[in-house]
Amino acid sequence: MSNEIDTKTLPGILSGIILSIGRIVGETAALIYTAGTVTGVAGLMDSGRTLAIHMYVLSNEGLHKNEANATAVVLLVIVLLINGVSSLIAKRFEAVKE
């Protein structure tokens, strides 16, 4: 019974994850003005910028357009990978359900 519930709820859970990622990426401006940014990160577990804020800051400086474009590509690849993996997981569960 637990496996049946998992297979029925997984598409909804994956949709929620994808929508939340889209919202995180879209709320960049609000993050800049409310949370601020950190230019240097001392360690792996310290505070830093999100990729969207990093891209925004680099593009506004005017000197680092190539780096801003590279950050946009990295952000796009991450979002596409997450969408692709979630689609594969959903298809796999759909195949098991049938």
C-alpha positions in Angstrom: 0.0 0.0 0.0 2.9 2.4 0.8 4.3 1.9 -2.7 1.0 2.6 -4.3 0.6 5.9 -2.4 4.2 6.9 -3.4 3.5 6.2 -7.1 0.3 8.2 -7.0 1.7 11.2 -5.2 5.1 11.5 -6.9 3.9 13.5 -10.0 2.4 16.1 -7.7 5.4 16.3 -5.5 7.7 16.7 -8.6 5.5 19.4 -10.0 5.7 21.3 -6.7 9.5 21.0 -6.7 9.7 22.3 -10.3 7.3 25.2 -9.5 9.3 26.2 -6.4 12.5 26.3 -8.4 10.9 28.6 -10.9 9.7 30.8 -8.1 13.1 30.9 -6.5 14.7 32.0 -9.8 12.0 34.6 -10.4 12.3 36.3 -7.0 15.8 37.5 -7.6 15.1 41.2 -7.3 13.2 40.8 -4.0 16.2 38.8 -2.6 18.6 41.5 -3.6 16.8 44.3 -1.8 15.8 42.3 1.3 18.7 39.9 1.9 21.6 41.7 0.3 24.6 40.0 -1.2 27.9 38.6 0.0 30.9 39.1 -2.4 33.3 36.7 -0.8 32.6 33.3 0.6 35.1 32.0 3.2 34.0 28.4 3.2 31.6 25.9 1.8 29.0 26.3 4.5 29.1 30.1 4.7 26.6 32.6 3.2 26.9 33.6 -0.4 24.9 34.7 -3.4 22.4 32.7 -5.4 23.2 32.3 -9.0 20.4 34.6 -10.1 21.7 37.4 -7.9 25.3 36.8 -9.0 24.2 37.1 -12.6 22.2 40.3 -11.9 25.2 41.9 -10.1 27.7 41.0 -12.8 25.5 42.3 -15.6 24.8 45.6 -13.8 28.5 46.2 -13.3 29.0 46.3 -17.1 32.6 44.9 -16.9 31.7 41.2 -16.6 29.2 40.5 -19.3 30.9 37.2 -20.3 30.8 36.0 -16.7 27.2 37.0 -16.4 26.3 35.1 -19.5 28.2 32.1 -18.2 26.3 32.3 -14.9 23.0 32.4 -16.9 24.1 29.2 -18.8 24.9 27.4 -15.6 21.6 28.4 -14.0 19.7 27.3 -17.2 21.6 23.9 -17.2 20.8 23.3 -13.6 17.1 24.1 -14.1 17.0 21.8 -17.2 18.7 19.0 -15.3 16.3 19.2 -12.4 13.3 19.2 -14.9 14.8 16.3 -16.8 15.6 14.2 -13.8 12.1 14.8 -12.3 10.5 13.8 -15.7 12.5 10.6 -15.8 11.5 9.7 -12.2 7.9 10.4 -13.0 8.0 8.3 -16.2 9.7 5.5 -14.3 7.0 5.5 -11.6 4.3 5.7 -14.3 5.8 2.5 -15.9 5.8 0.7 -12.6 2.2 1.7 -11.9 1.0 0.2 -15.1 
